[in-house]
Amino acid sequence: MLVIFAAVAGGVNRFFKRGNGDGVRIEAKDNIVLVDLHLVLKQDVNIREVSRNVQQNVTRAIQEIVGMDVGEVNIHIEDIDYEA
């Protein structure tokens, strides 16, 4: 789990908590890792760019640190935090 937290790029404010979950779902099937991230972004960020950066960073971190192939990293933008 620390691999995921370390790999999330700027622009992400926090993970979106759903019930007892922490906004992260990781599954391994046939030695392939599947990741779902539910994020809350900061205001005034490029959603596409932040999502792409998070996907690339998470994929790289899992491959380098865990040594497994990544099948997919799905990004779910749940909310945008606007400062008052």
C-alpha positions as CSV (number, residue, x, y, z in Angstrom):
1,M,0.0,0.0,0.0
2,L,2.9,2.4,0.7
3,V,4.0,1.9,-2.9
4,I,0.7,3.4,-4.1
5,F,0.8,6.4,-1.7
6,A,4.4,7.2,-2.7
7,A,3.6,7.0,-6.4
8,V,0.6,9.4,-6.4
9,A,1.6,12.6,-8.2
10,G,0.9,16.2,-7.4
11,G,-2.6,17.5,-7.9
12,V,-4.2,14.7,-5.8
13,N,-5.6,16.1,-2.6
14,R,-6.5,12.8,-1.0
15,F,-8.0,9.3,-1.5
16,F,-11.7,9.1,-1.5
17,K,-12.9,6.9,1.4
18,R,-15.9,4.6,0.5
19,G,-17.3,2.9,3.6
20,N,-14.6,1.0,5.2
21,G,-12.3,1.3,2.1
22,D,-9.5,3.7,1.7
23,G,-10.0,4.6,-1.9
24,V,-7.5,1.9,-3.1
25,R,-8.3,-1.5,-4.5
26,I,-5.5,-3.8,-5.5
27,E,-6.0,-7.2,-7.0
28,A,-3.5,-9.7,-8.4
29,K,-4.7,-12.2,-11.0
30,D,-2.2,-14.6,-12.7
31,N,0.7,-12.5,-11.5
32,I,-0.8,-9.3,-13.0
33,V,-1.7,-6.4,-10.7
34,L,-5.0,-4.6,-11.2
35,V,-5.4,-1.3,-9.4
36,D,-8.4,1.0,-8.8
37,L,-7.8,4.4,-7.2
38,H,-10.6,6.7,-6.1
39,L,-9.2,10.2,-5.8
40,V,-10.2,13.7,-4.8
41,L,-8.2,16.2,-6.8
42,K,-7.2,19.7,-6.0
43,Q,-8.9,22.6,-7.7
44,D,-7.4,24.1,-10.9
45,V,-5.5,20.9,-12.0
46,N,-5.6,19.3,-15.4
47,I,-7.6,16.2,-14.6
48,R,-6.4,14.2,-17.7
49,E,-2.7,15.1,-17.0
50,V,-2.9,14.3,-13.2
51,S,-4.7,11.0,-14.0
52,R,-2.1,10.0,-16.6
53,N,0.8,10.9,-14.2
54,V,-0.8,8.9,-11.4
55,Q,-1.2,5.9,-13.7
56,Q,2.4,6.0,-14.9
57,N,3.8,6.5,-11.5
58,V,1.8,3.8,-9.9
59,T,2.6,1.4,-12.7
60,R,6.4,2.2,-12.5
61,A,6.4,1.9,-8.7
62,I,4.7,-1.5,-8.7
63,Q,7.0,-2.9,-11.4
64,E,10.2,-1.6,-9.8
65,I,9.4,-2.2,-6.1
66,V,7.1,-5.2,-6.2
67,G,8.4,-6.8,-9.4
68,M,5.0,-7.6,-10.9
69,D,3.5,-6.6,-14.2
70,V,0.6,-4.2,-14.1
71,G,-2.5,-4.9,-16.2
72,E,-4.4,-1.7,-15.5
73,V,-4.5,1.3,-13.2
74,N,-8.0,2.7,-13.2
75,I,-8.5,6.3,-11.9
76,H,-11.9,7.3,-10.5
77,I,-12.2,11.0,-9.8
78,E,-14.7,11.2,-7.0
79,D,-14.6,14.9,-6.2
80,I,-12.7,18.2,-6.5
81,D,-11.7,20.0,-3.4
82,Y,-12.3,23.7,-3.7
83,E,-10.6,26.1,-1.3
84,A,-12.9,28.6,0.4
